[in-house]
Amino acid sequence: MAIVKADAYGHGSRRVSEQLWKEGIRSFAVATLGEAINLREGGLDGKILVLNYTLPQRAKALSDYYLTQLVIDGAYAAALNSEGYKLNVHVAVDTGMHREGISSSEPDEIESVFKLRNLTVKGMATHLASSDSLDKSDIEFTDKQIERFHAITKKIEDAGYDVGKLHVQASYGLLNYPEFEYGYVRAGIALFGVMSHEAKTKIQIDLKPVLSVRAVVAQVRWVRAGESVSYGRTYKSDIPFKLATVCIGYADGIPRHLSGKNAFCIIRGKKAPIVGRICMDLLMVDVTGIDSVAPSDVATLIGYDGEEAISCVDVARASGTISNEILSRLGSRLPRVYV
């Protein structure tokens, strides 16, 4: 089940889903009803699971667009049922993450969903809180979550219900718990050749990033020793330096928090430090020592240029976050160019 929420982690959900369909994927998941409708109106066939809460009053849209809704408690399921539309649903089970879902210790509430006249349960799911960690305590916690999920799904099956397809693993769950063969793997960040952060996994695979982020140089100038750069005058040099202004900023998803950190871009095959505060639409780069930098040159913020590379994990680490956030916050005004 391809997770293509948040505009396919910033990559463009329609084009990504179209390509995944060509690769044989027939099941998709998004966060919101709007994301699901966008894919349907873009021509995507197959199953689409809506993971976030959809207002019960929008049940007709779920039906009209042939969508499957994740239900997070008995009251929500009953509210959807009362709208009178025949809907397919998956049941979210809370096995310890405590984000959403019916507690695995409440079989009666879970069973109540199966009894609703207008809802057809097509699957059950849980989410692992620490599947990206191989620390002993985290492995024990994950094992307990999986044990709880197995116990409750068996109890529901023993009561005579068809639980449909089960799904537990996301990207790290697949790489660290490959022995479990469920109906779906909810592959997300790994689909795009990236992991959330640097982490050890039981299975090592050679992921290749799909996406690069590039912008153009607008201006190049020499700045005198002691002069400052950008808002707040936070960057100065004791010697003259060559400065390039690049047409990208935090409105495009380059974190302002990178300002003053160990952050770079690549111009003409060489890494150059980002200096001064990152602005909404522009950022500045010290290109001293890089010959012939000129307007219209390409600056690579994420990706390869010659022998140099900057990974999404590099940017995330410098920003104090994870790759998922960096990618999903890439701005809508950045044109997506598909090769």
Secondary structure, DSSP 4 states (H G I P E B T S, - for coil): -EE-HHHHHTT-HHHHHHHHHHTT--EEEESSHHHHHHHHHTT--SEEEE-S---GGGHHHHHHTT-EEEE-SHHHHHHHHHTT--EEEEEEEESS--SSSEETT-HHHHHHHHT-TTEEEEEEE---SSTT--SHHHHHHHHHHHHHHHHHHHHHHHTT----EEE---HHHHHH-TT---SB--B-GGGGT--SS----SS---------EEEEEEEEEEE-TT-EESGGG-EE-SS-EEEEEES--GGGT--GGGTTSS-EEEETTEEEEEES---SS-EEEE-TT-TT--TT-EEEEEEEETTEEE-HHHHHHHHTS-HHHHHHT--TTSPP---
